[in-house]
């Protein structure tokens, strides 16, 4: 009862700062995410060019991914924790500038060590961008946190899918130096983020003044259950992103091997999957705002199980249909998971966002490498038989605490942005 009373008090105090979502800022941060992740999708897309140009082994190619993903995943929670205490409105521009430098370095890299340094710079830029931009999305949400995270994340998902397309249209036609053209993507993002930074500075000043007059936010979940719930959420992220890595990295190889289709046709199937994933992200957040995030997490992770179990046994047509369903259902979970974690540990938006984005990136990178080894030892088909059981882990969502009900979810749409 004391916790509920505290939460009601917080909601009353926050209502003065609440309002409709600031869609201009949400779309700006979503656009910036798109521009950032075009580069994120470009890096692995140019691996064939780099491999042939510098006679790299598959192990060296894997090391590029490991360098990029590790740099990004390890730094994100640290940067998020720092900016929780000392917000830096223009740090996003600095992070994007680091990405810009990395792109230019990659376009001019003449050796394997130089490629690794460029990948490190891009990874550092990503590590700054994701936790801070996730915080800004929450600040601009007007209390509709799931909707805000969906708008933010769908930009990145769509941008990542464009990376390979632009690589095929530009880099593979004009060579490694043409990678430098993608620095314009980072430059445009910096221009957009300069305006976002000014808004963020004004909002942060308002919240600092309100925070000085208010009690510190307290989780609705008893402290003893928070650690267990966070562990469950991270295990669910593990399940989701290992399966996603199996699709984004090896699905085209699987389709070519099993159905003997062309590379172009296999790429189109991957595009359909990525498009469905973007739609799932956009749907999952608002639905979580309305019916409760726990239900979205439960239905997304465990609900996709029948489709993943059928996928290795069906023909090409139904493979396409099932992959679209899998992409849409599975991707709907991340916005709900992230906002659920924010509510478990209020006041730590940057640290929690960095932890979950970093963990997702790290799991995807390591998972892709491990699944590649499994495919080498067995077959690419066996990978999908193995991964089809991963959504069983979704049953753990049953043990998540009930931090909200449909009624409280509706009320939270009127509640102010959590003071970061």
N, C-alpha and C positions, 0 to 999 in steps of 0.2 A: 504493500500500500504506500509505503514511503517513496518507493521508486516511481510509482504511478503518479503520486502527488507532485514529485519533482519534475516529471515529464510534462505534466499539465502546466506547471508554472513556467517551464521553459517555453512551451508552445505559446502561452499568453504573451510572454515577453517578446517572442520572435515574430508574432503576428504583425507588429508594427513595421517590420522589415520585409514582410512577405508581399507577394504580388504575383502577377502573371509572369510566366517564364520570359526571360529576355532573349527572344528568339534571334535578334541580330547578333548577339554575342555567341549564342549556341551555334548558329550557322557559321559564324566566323571561325570558331574553334574547330568545328567539324571540317570546314574547308582547309584549315591549317593541318589538321590530322590527315586529310586526303593528300595534301602536297608533301607532307613528311613521309607518308607511307608509300607514295609512288617511288621514292628513293629506296625505302626499305624493301619493296618488291623488285626494284631494279637490280640490287646487289646480287641476289642468287640467280637472277635471270641471265646475267652476263657470265656466269661460271663457265659455260662451254667455250666462250670466246677466250677467257683468261686461261683456261686449261690448255687449249690448243696453242695459244700465243707463247706461253711460258713453260709448256711441257710439264704441267703440274700433275701429280698423282691424285687419286681420289682422296687419299688421306690429307693431302695439302688443301684440296678443295673443302674437305670437312673442317679443317683447321680455320679456314676463313670464316665459315659459319659459326664455329665455336667461339672465335675471337669476337665477332660482332655480337652474338647473342649473350655471351658471358659478360662482356663489358656493359651491355645494356641491362641485363637482369640483375647483376650484383650492385650496380650503382643506384638503380631506381629507388629502392626502399631507403637508402642512405640519404639521397637527395630529398626524397619526400619527407623524411623525418626532420631534416634541417629546415626546409621551407615551412613546415608546420609551425616551427618556433619563430622563424625569421622570414616571413613572406617576401618574395622578390618579384614584384610585378613585371619586370622586364627580363627575367631570367629565361623566358621562353625564346626571346630573340637571340640571347647569347647561345642557347642550345642549338637553335636553328643555324646560327652562324658556324658552329662547330660542324654541323652536318654539311653545310655548304663547302667548307674547307675539305672535308672528307671526300666529297664528290669530285672536286677538282683534283685532289691527290690521286684518286682512283683513275681518273682519265689520263693521268700522266705517269702513273706507276710503271717502272721499268724492271721491277724485280719482285719476287715473292714477298720479302720483308716489307717492301714499300706498299704492297697490296694489304698486308696485315695492318700496317699503320693507318692506312686509309679506312679500313673496316673498323678499327678502333675509334677513329674520330666520328664516324657515322653512328657507332654504338653509343658514344658519350652524348651526342646530340639527342638521340632517342631517349636516353636515360633521364635527361633534363625535361624533355618535352612531355612525356606521358603523365607523370604524377602531378605536375603543375597544371597542365591543361585539364586533367580530370577534376582537379579542385575548382577551376574556373567554371567548368560545366555544372558543378554542383552549386556554386554561388549564383549562377544565372538560371537555376532551375525553377525558382519560385515555389519550391517545395515538391515539384514533380521530378524527383531525382532519377527515377528510372527512365523517363522520357528524355531527360537531359543527357544521361549517359548513352542512351541509344543513338541520339543525334551525333554525339561526339564520336562514338565508336564506329558507326556506319561509314563515316567519312574515311577512317583509316582502313576499314575493310575494303571499300571500293577502290581507294588509292592503291592498296597492295595488289589488287587484281589488275590494275592498269600498268603496274611496273613491267611485267613480262610482255604486255602488248606493245608498250613504247620501246622496249628493248628490241623486239622483233622488227619494228618499223624504222628505228633510228640506228641503234648501236650495231646490230648485225649487218646493216647496209653500209655504214660509214666508218665502222671501226671503233677501237677503244677511245681515241680522242673525243669522239662525239658524246661520250658520257658527260663531258663538261657542260653540255647544253642543259642538263638536268639541274645544274646549279641555279638556273632561273626559277625552278620550282621552290627551292629553299629561299631564294631572294624574295619571291612573291609572298611566301609564308611569313617572312620577317616583316614585310610591309603590313600585312594583315594583323600580325601579332603586336605590332607597335600600337595599333588602335585598341586591341584587346587589353594590352598592358596599362593603357591610360584608364580604361574603365575599371580594371582590376584594382588599380591604385586607389581610385575613389571609393570603391566598394569596401576595400580592406580597411580604409580609414573609418568608414561608418561602423564596421563590425568591431574594430578595435575599441571604439567609443562605447558601443553597446556591451561588449564583453567586459569592460571595466565595471559596468553596473550590474552585471548578471552573475549568477552562480555558474561554476564550471559544469559542462554537460556531463550527465551520468548515464551509463548504459542501462537499458531496460532489462538486461540479462544479468543475473548474479555473476560476480567475478569468477566463481569457480566453474561456470559453464562457458565462459567466453573462450577460453583456450581450447576446449573440446570442439566448440562450434567452428572456430577458425581452422582447426585441423581438418575437420570434415570438409569445409569449403575448399581448402587447398587440395585435398584428395580428389574432390570433384573436378577441380581445375586440371589436375593430373590426368584424369580419365578423359576429359573433353579434349585437351590439347594433344595428347598422344594420338587419339583417333584423328583429330584434324591434321596432325603432321603426316599421318599415313596417307591422307587424301592429297594434301597440297604438294607433297614431295613425290609420291609414287603412283598416284592414280593413273596418270597417263601411261606409265610403263605397264601397269596392270591391264589396262584396256587394250593396249597394243599386243601384249603377250597373249591374252586370253581370246580376244575377238579378232585379232589381225587387222585392225583398222589403221588408217593413216595417222601420222603425227598431228595433222591439222584437225582431224575429227576428234582425236583424243583431247586436244587442247580445248575444243569447243565444249566437250563434256565437263572439263575442269572449270571452264568459264561459267557454265550453268550452275555448278556446285557453289562457286564463289558468289554468284549473283543471289542464289537462294540464301546463302549465309548472311549476306548484307540485309536481305529482307527480314531474316530471323532476328538479327540484332535490333532492327528498327521496331519490330513488333514486341519483343520480349520486355523491354523496359516499361513502356506504357501499360502493358498487361499486368506487370508486377505492381505498378502503382495502384491499379484498380482492385485486383483480387488477392494481393499478397505475394511477396517474392518467394516465399518458401514453396508455394504451389508451382510457380514457374520453374524453379530449380528442379523440383521433383519430376514434373512432367517433361522437362527438357532432357535431362540426363538419362533417367530411366525410361522415359517414353519413347526414346529413339531406338531402344533395344530390338524390338521386332524387325525394324528396317535394317539394322546392321547385321542381324543374324541371317536375313534372307539374301543380302547383297551378294555373297560369294557363290550363290547357286542359281541365279537368274540369268536370262539372256540379255543382250545388249540393250534392248528397248527398256526393259524393266530395271536394268542397272542405272540407266539415265534417270528414270522416274524416282527410284529409291535414293539415288545420290542427291537429288534436289530436295526430297523430303528430309533426308539426314542433315543436309546443310542448314535448312530452315529451322528445324526443331533444335538441333544441337547448339546452334549459335545464339538462340534466344536466351541462353542461360547466363552469359557472362555479365550483362548489365545488372541482372537481378542479384547475382553472386556478389558483385562489387558493391552495390548499394547496401545489401544485407550486411556485408562486412563493415561498411561505414557506420551502420546503425549499431553494430556490436561494440565498436570502439569509437564513439563520437569524439570529435575534436582532433582526429588524426587522419584527416582525409588524404593528405599528401603521402604519409608513410604507408597507409593501407593501400592506396592506389599503386604506389611504387612496388610494394610487396607483391600484389596480385599480378600487375603487368609484368614485373620482372620474373616472377615464378612461371607465368605462362610462357614468356619468351624462352626462358631457360629449359623448361620441360619440352617445348617444341623443338629446340635445337638438339638437345640430347636424345629425345625420342626419335627424331629423324635419323640420327647416326646409328642408334641401336637397331632400329627397324631395317636400316640398310644392311647391317651385318646379318640380321636374321634372314633377309632376302638372299644374301650371298650364300648362306649356309643351307637354306632350304629352297624356297621359290617365292616369287612375288605374290603368288596366289595364297600361299600359307600365311603371309603377313595379314591378309584381310580375314582369313579364318580366325587367326589369333586375336586381332583387334576387334572382331565382331562382339566379343564378350566384355569389352571394356565398360560399356554402359551399365553393366550389372552393378558397378560401384555406385550408381545413382541411388541405390536403395538406402545408402547412408543419409540421404536427405531427410529420411523419416526422423532421424535423431537430432535434427536442427531444432533449436528452441523456437517457440512461437513468440516472436517479438512484435507481431502485428496481426490484426484481423482485418477483414474487409472494411469494417467500420473505422478502425484506426487508420487504415490506408487512405480512406476517403478524407479523414480529418487531416492527415499529413499533407494533403494537397494544399491546405490552407496555411500550413506551418512555414515559418521562415527558414531560410537557408541555415544549415548548421554552421555555427561560428567556428571558422577554421583557425 
